[in-house]
């Protein structure tokens, strides 16, 4: 028996498993299944960082860790909203229930929806016109050019010859 102790061997009888493990190292025994490990420290996982469980086996004393995957954000708490307008994007904010991170989903601006309000200058065959348009959503206005109208040619007999002239402006063709 002294010869076994002098070689620094230990015999451990695992009562729960009824097994014998021989190891030459002191404190940690090869082949221990760590069935009686206890958590002695725990760094909790967060939305953005993995967590770690720190274990120590009560049978062999070995320490080891296991990683807990990061949780990811859970943006489920409604925290604000702004409707889009003609000129500005809208948004809806959701806050993570575990941390203060905010996720914003944007809604594109609508753009103006112009309709003719009135004709300011009537277009003719010799000049462009101008109309005032107003946005049906926000009331913004703008002046828009209107193209010239076509000549309205009619025929006329002049000195026995058939000629065409515009009955709006009098121009001969």
SULLINMO-V426609 format. One line per field, one symbol per residue. phi: phi as a letter, one per 40 degrees, with the letter a starting at -180 (. if undefined). Layout:
# SULLINMO-V426609
phi=???
This chain:
# SULLINMO-V426609
phi=.ccccccgcbbbbcccbfbbbbacccgbbdgccfcbcbcbaacccbcbbccbbbbbcccbgcbabbcbcdcgcbcbbcbiabccbcbbcbabbbbccbbccbbbbbbcdcgcbcbccaccbccbcbacbabcbbcccbgcbacbcbcdcccbcbcacbfgbcbbacccbgccc
